[in-house]
């Protein structure tokens, strides 16, 4: 059956199975770029919300999450954050695991400038149970909110204490935030030793931006003795984790031969990796043209 036939079919287990297959298949087509290159009809993509809604009527309440994500981050058309919020609220009412954190996260990243004071307070409260249960991601999110003054006045010292608790439990985003605050002295006394320690720990645990920082530290001699070879290794680790800036820097270093052995072919590869991972297109193209001409 095609999607129009499925949407008109009785609301039962068989229809739910058809819908789940169609939604999965259609989302995979979008992810691989079929919509972007024009081999997928845009009208088909616009039928995804109706498919989720039909799936919910077939008794599949977990489809609320997919519907919420569609409204919040649609691959076509405009986001409808109010409808997404309503879906996340419904997930909470149904007791779907993780719905409270997902709603708080969504409100912070997508709606924080339009929320009422009561909604902000509610969002903060949503995190408390997850924090009690040791969810470090909830701790970090609450730290962001408190530092920003979400639902009140900014309280960076309190946010830092929350980040410390999350860092002690192994959360690398918390470690990175502590590096930022201790290195800048924003709202707390500057502490270079603590800044480097937290960044180094996050890098060792695989945080790509912390790895990128380690490369910069060894390249410039900040916090540590300058060591270009060590810098390159950290940049490679960061690039391997998808850090586009680290890949771009490696491209410049290898193509220019600045302080390391020149390897234009490898440098061009890193520029392409940087672009693929989201680095500024024009900047990468400029470097590719420059060094291809010199090669």
C-alpha positions as CSV (number, residue, x, y, z in Angstrom):
1,X,0.0,0.0,0.0
2,X,1.1,3.6,-0.6
3,X,1.0,6.1,2.2
4,X,-2.4,7.5,1.2
5,X,-3.9,4.1,1.4
6,X,-2.2,3.4,4.7
7,X,-3.6,6.7,6.2
8,X,-7.1,5.6,5.2
9,X,-6.7,2.0,6.5
10,X,-8.3,0.8,9.8
11,X,-6.5,1.8,13.0
12,X,-5.1,-1.6,14.0
13,X,-1.8,-3.5,14.6
14,X,-1.4,-4.3,10.9
15,X,-1.8,-0.6,9.9
16,X,0.6,0.4,12.7
17,X,3.2,-2.0,11.2
18,X,2.8,-0.5,7.8
19,X,3.1,3.0,9.2
20,X,6.3,2.2,11.1
21,X,7.9,0.7,8.0
22,X,6.9,3.7,5.9
23,X,8.0,6.3,8.4
24,X,11.4,4.6,8.9
25,X,11.9,4.2,5.1
26,X,10.9,7.8,4.4
27,X,13.1,9.2,7.2
28,X,16.0,7.2,5.9
29,X,15.5,8.7,2.4
30,X,15.6,12.2,3.8
31,X,18.7,11.4,5.8
32,X,20.6,10.1,2.8
33,X,19.7,13.3,0.9
34,X,16.9,12.1,-1.5
35,X,14.9,15.2,-0.7
36,X,17.8,17.6,-1.2
37,X,18.8,16.3,-4.6
38,X,15.2,16.1,-5.8
39,X,14.6,12.4,-6.2
40,X,12.0,12.4,-3.4
41,X,8.7,14.2,-3.7
42,X,8.4,16.9,-1.1
43,X,4.7,16.1,-0.7
44,X,5.7,12.7,0.6
45,X,7.8,14.3,3.3
46,X,4.9,16.5,4.4
47,X,2.8,13.4,5.1
48,X,5.1,12.2,7.9
49,X,3.3,14.1,10.7
50,X,0.0,12.6,9.5
51,X,1.6,9.2,9.6
52,X,2.9,9.7,13.2
53,X,-0.6,10.9,14.2
54,X,-2.2,7.8,12.7
55,X,0.4,5.6,14.4
56,X,-0.6,7.2,17.8
57,X,-4.3,6.5,17.1
58,X,-3.2,2.9,16.4
59,X,-2.0,2.8,20.0
60,X,1.7,3.5,19.5
61,X,2.2,6.3,22.0
62,X,6.0,6.2,21.5
63,X,5.3,7.9,18.1
64,X,4.7,11.1,20.1
65,X,8.5,11.5,20.2
66,X,8.9,11.2,16.5
67,X,6.1,13.7,15.9
68,X,7.6,16.1,18.4
69,X,11.0,15.9,16.7
70,X,9.3,16.6,13.3
71,X,7.6,19.7,14.7
72,X,10.8,20.9,16.4
73,X,13.3,20.1,13.7
74,X,11.4,19.6,10.4
75,X,13.6,18.7,7.3
76,X,11.0,20.7,5.3
77,X,8.9,23.7,6.1
78,X,8.9,25.8,9.3
79,X,9.2,24.5,12.9
80,X,6.2,24.5,15.1
81,X,7.6,24.7,18.5
82,X,4.3,25.0,20.3
83,X,3.1,21.7,18.8
84,X,6.4,20.1,19.6
85,X,6.0,21.3,23.2
86,X,2.5,19.9,23.4
87,X,3.8,16.5,22.2
88,X,6.6,16.4,24.8
89,X,4.0,17.3,27.5
90,X,1.8,14.5,26.3
91,X,4.8,12.1,26.5
92,X,5.2,13.2,30.1
93,X,1.5,12.6,30.9
94,X,1.8,9.1,29.4
95,X,4.9,8.4,31.5
96,X,7.2,7.8,28.6
97,X,10.7,7.5,30.0
98,X,13.0,10.5,29.5
99,X,10.2,12.8,28.5
100,X,10.8,15.3,31.3
101,X,14.4,15.8,30.4
102,X,13.6,15.9,26.6
103,X,11.1,18.6,27.2
104,X,13.4,20.7,29.4
105,X,16.2,20.3,26.8
106,X,13.9,21.3,23.9
107,X,12.7,24.3,25.8
108,X,16.2,25.4,26.5
109,X,17.6,25.0,23.0
110,X,14.5,26.0,21.0
111,X,12.2,28.1,23.0
112,X,14.1,29.8,25.8
113,X,13.6,33.3,24.5
114,X,9.8,33.0,24.2
115,X,8.9,31.1,27.4
116,X,6.9,32.6,30.2
117,X,8.5,32.8,33.7
118,X,6.2,30.0,34.9
119,X,7.3,27.8,31.9
120,X,11.0,28.5,32.8
121,X,10.5,27.6,36.4
122,X,8.6,24.4,35.3
123,X,11.5,23.5,33.0
124,X,14.0,23.8,35.8
125,X,11.8,21.7,38.1
126,X,11.6,19.0,35.4
127,X,15.3,18.3,35.8
128,X,15.2,17.7,39.5
129,X,14.1,14.1,39.5
130,X,16.6,13.2,36.8
131,X,19.3,14.9,38.8
132,X,18.3,12.9,41.9
133,X,18.6,9.8,39.8
134,X,22.2,10.8,38.8
135,X,21.6,11.9,35.2
136,X,24.6,14.1,34.6
137,X,23.1,15.4,31.3
138,X,20.3,16.9,33.4
139,X,22.9,18.5,35.8
140,X,24.7,20.1,32.9
141,X,21.5,21.4,31.4
142,X,20.5,22.9,34.8
143,X,23.9,24.5,35.0
144,X,23.4,26.1,31.6
145,X,20.0,27.4,32.7
146,X,21.2,28.8,36.0
147,X,24.2,30.5,34.5
148,X,22.0,32.2,31.9
149,X,19.4,33.4,34.5
150,X,16.7,31.1,33.2
151,X,13.7,31.8,35.4
152,X,15.6,34.1,37.7
153,X,18.9,36.0,38.0
154,X,22.2,34.5,36.6
155,X,24.1,32.6,39.3
156,X,27.4,31.5,37.8
157,X,28.9,30.3,41.1
158,X,25.9,28.0,41.6
159,X,26.1,26.8,38.0
160,X,29.8,26.0,38.5
161,X,29.0,23.9,41.6
162,X,26.5,21.9,39.5
163,X,29.1,21.4,36.7
164,X,31.6,20.2,39.3
165,X,29.2,17.5,40.5
166,X,28.5,16.4,37.0
167,X,32.3,16.4,36.2
168,X,33.0,14.3,39.3
169,X,30.5,11.8,37.8
170,X,32.4,11.7,34.5
171,X,30.4,14.2,32.3
172,X,32.9,15.7,29.8
173,X,30.6,18.6,28.8
174,X,30.6,19.7,32.5
175,X,34.4,19.4,32.5
176,X,34.6,21.6,29.4
177,X,32.3,24.2,30.9
178,X,34.5,24.3,34.0
179,X,37.5,24.9,31.7
180,X,35.6,27.9,30.1
181,X,34.7,29.5,33.4
182,X,38.1,29.0,35.1
183,X,40.0,30.1,32.0
184,X,38.0,33.3,31.5
185,X,37.2,34.2,35.1
186,X,33.6,34.8,34.1
187,X,31.6,35.1,37.3
188,X,34.3,33.2,39.4
189,X,38.0,33.8,40.1
190,X,40.2,32.9,37.2
191,X,42.2,29.7,37.9
192,X,44.5,28.6,35.0
193,X,45.6,25.4,36.8
194,X,42.0,24.3,37.3
195,X,41.1,25.4,33.7
196,X,43.8,23.2,32.2
197,X,43.1,20.3,34.5
198,X,39.4,20.1,33.6
199,X,40.1,20.6,29.9
200,X,42.8,17.9,29.9
201,X,40.4,15.4,31.7
202,X,37.7,16.1,29.1
203,X,40.1,15.6,26.3
204,X,41.4,12.3,27.7
205,X,37.8,11.1,27.8
206,X,37.1,12.0,24.2
207,X,35.5,15.5,24.2
208,X,36.3,16.9,20.7
209,X,36.4,20.6,21.7
210,X,38.7,19.8,24.6
211,X,40.9,17.8,22.3
212,X,41.0,20.8,19.9
213,X,42.0,23.0,22.9
214,X,44.8,20.6,23.8
215,X,46.1,21.0,20.3
216,X,46.0,24.8,20.6
217,X,47.7,24.6,24.0
218,X,50.7,22.6,22.7
219,X,50.8,24.7,19.5
220,X,51.1,28.0,21.3
221,X,52.7,27.0,24.6
222,X,49.6,28.1,26.7
223,X,49.5,26.1,30.0
224,X,52.2,23.7,28.7
225,X,55.6,23.7,27.0
226,X,55.2,24.2,23.3
227,X,55.3,20.9,21.3
228,X,54.2,21.0,17.7
229,X,54.2,17.2,17.4
230,X,52.0,16.8,20.4
231,X,49.7,19.6,19.0
232,X,49.3,17.7,15.7
233,X,48.4,14.5,17.6
234,X,45.7,16.3,19.5
235,X,44.4,18.0,16.4
236,X,44.2,14.6,14.7
237,X,42.3,13.1,17.6
238,X,39.8,16.1,17.6
239,X,39.4,15.8,13.8
240,X,38.8,12.1,14.2
241,X,35.9,13.0,16.5
242,X,34.4,15.3,13.9
243,X,35.8,18.6,15.0
244,X,35.8,20.7,11.9
245,X,38.1,23.4,13.1
246,X,40.9,20.9,14.1
247,X,40.6,19.4,10.6
248,X,40.9,22.9,9.0
249,X,44.0,23.7,11.1
250,X,45.6,20.4,10.1
251,X,44.9,21.3,6.5
252,X,46.7,24.7,6.9
253,X,49.6,23.1,8.7
254,X,50.2,20.3,6.3
255,X,49.7,22.5,3.1
256,X,51.9,25.3,4.4
257,X,54.5,23.2,6.0
258,X,54.5,25.6,8.9
259,X,56.5,23.9,11.7
260,X,55.8,20.4,10.4
261,X,56.8,18.5,7.2
262,X,54.8,19.7,4.3
263,X,52.3,17.2,2.9
264,X,49.9,19.0,0.5
265,X,48.0,15.8,-0.4
266,X,47.2,15.1,3.3
267,X,46.5,18.8,3.9
268,X,43.9,18.9,1.1
269,X,42.3,15.8,2.6
270,X,41.9,17.5,5.9
271,X,40.4,20.6,4.3
272,X,37.8,18.3,2.7
273,X,37.1,16.7,6.1
274,X,36.7,20.1,7.6
275,X,34.1,21.1,5.0
276,X,32.3,17.7,5.3
277,X,32.0,18.3,9.1
278,X,30.6,21.8,8.7
279,X,33.5,24.2,8.5
280,X,32.8,27.5,6.6
281,X,32.4,26.5,2.9
282,X,33.9,29.6,1.4
283,X,37.0,29.5,3.7
284,X,37.7,25.8,2.8
285,X,37.2,26.5,-0.9
286,X,39.6,29.4,-0.8
287,X,42.3,27.1,0.8
288,X,41.6,24.3,-1.6
289,X,42.0,26.6,-4.6
290,X,45.2,28.2,-3.2
291,X,47.0,25.0,-2.4
292,X,45.9,23.0,-5.4
293,X,47.4,25.7,-7.6
294,X,50.6,25.5,-5.7
295,X,50.8,21.7,-5.7
